[in-house]
């Protein structure tokens, strides 16, 4: 198999299977019927591995990578399934920080062509069964599975995990999950299973109550991670990571009850070496020191509030590059933009990307200093040209903006 053949296969998969990241809600296939048929077709590999399930609006990726890093420090072989990818498809499926083998991906995609006609998987359903099969073939000790969207009807919900977690619940994907925090919390609480411990990381009492009540109904041990006090630090530097650390610590306590050996030293070192152990980037990621350039994939209002709040604590003039997808409520973003900043807006280069000219009236109303550029890279080069050594650059607003930026520039910086 050549790199060209691999890329052709992945490109074919993107075209063949409806993909929420690219196509939006029309690609979303709720329910477990399809994934159940897929898993049956491939011999139910998800039943042959020990899984850990992590859902929530924000923090799923950070929490799952932190937990993977800790378990790796403890000597375990750890599979990690995250989405979306930033640069290459194989980032979605990792074992001990190493991306999924491209030859495996190529060969597995060929099997899509042999599926019975009554199985028409979405892109996410197919990548989910791909992850299960890869982790089984690799003989992982644990597979950490991140929920794709919601929980109750998400294809990852076919697993029976050792422990589950819901990091938090915020308004996001309202067109699918519901218009209120309570409706969304109910959907996310759908990952709670009979007798399986559940960790809740949300500080909102109404969210806690929904998760706790579902846990009681399922006779599932409930842990409120917000009651945990810890001074432990991580190399993931966003201020919001303190909340994710508490969720991870609570999950580790539940794993210890299952006689899974993890020491305090493993926890401390795992949290401090997430980048090194898992290759995780994109969350408050320091791309360069001169000029100081930070990327963060926070993209819903709650995520952007955390990120912009931290930017406001940095006493530098900022050059902020942002781009959004079509379903983003941009008027809400305009209300929380950082102070003391120049803004650069660009359309992410995917079909769901929204061109800044579509919302320029909101930029005018916000009375900010801004430029509209043809691409994320053009916005970065413009910001870099104008940024002095005492100032900084931030890139965000969407996974696709950060991914596009890193794909163009990461190799150059290395």
PyMOL commands that set and color helices and strands:
alter all, ss='L'
color gray80, all
select helices_A, chain A and resi 3-16+20-27+33-41+45-48+60-73+89-92+102-112+123-138+155-158+174-177+181-191+205-217+225-227+241-256+264-272+274-278+301-312+330-334+356-366+376-386+399-413
alter helices_A, ss='H'
color red, helices_A
select strands_A, chain A and resi 51-55+78-81+93-95+98-99+142-146+163-166+197-200+222-224+285-289+292-296+318-322+324-325+341-345+353-354+369-372+392-396
alter strands_A, ss='S'
color yellow, strands_A
deselect
rebuild
show_as cartoon
